[in-house]
């Protein structure tokens, strides 16, 4: 395992790498950091991949973004493009969840020809987010330091973990998530509620797989399915009993993801041969 700080987008950024082989860039959710992939990275590396897990600017061990908390997911997508260049990742896979999934879709639109494939989990590329408004999130920024905020994160996380996840596992996920910086996470969610790349989806050139948990209260699986239908030859998977965090909720997720990545790589090979 290799840990390093590198300058990306004017920010000193923390990146964890493990393994050798085809590169896989793994993106975390709003307000969180690369620790969400802790149960996946070693297993995926053992499958023969170079797993790259960054902390986005202002998250985890990365320093704050140069212009303050980011409210535009396109900024994160540009940051990821620069990271790909800085690390010399040749035709990587990109896998992301929630805002990480939305960033994955933005990368598929922006530079799909540079990717072997994209797996976007818990994202649909648009601005439809039940219960989230920019006005409400702006209010969150005003009271972001209130002691109750960490409790809201804790209970909110428990609410969107899937029904088949053991209680002890759900509790661990929720307690890990409450460590987030409220100002950063609220800014991330403003980015989530205002981004929309749906008009660009028909032009995506890389094999793409959209994944959603049936118990995800943040998303309508039918909307995710409609997004998949906009992307040429995109795959769609509905995970029964899983909520908003498949990589944290599913046992053996590295093996599941390996299967998805192999399918995407095979599809690209079939198309380009």
Secondary structure, 3 states (H helix, E strand, C coil): CEEEEEEECCEEEEEEEECCCEEEEEECCCCCCHHHHCCCHHHHHHCCEEEEEECCCCCCCCCCCCCCCCCCHHHHHHHHHHHHHHHCCCCCEEEEECHHHHHHHHHHHHHHHHCCEEEEECCCCCCCCCCCCHHHHHHHHHCCCCCHHHHHHHHHHHHHCCCCCCHHHHHHHHHHHCCCCHHHHHHHHHHHHHCCCHHHHHHCCCEEEEEEECCCCCCCHHHHHHHHHHCCCCEEEEECCCCCCHHHHCCCHHHHHHHHHHHHHHHHHHHHC
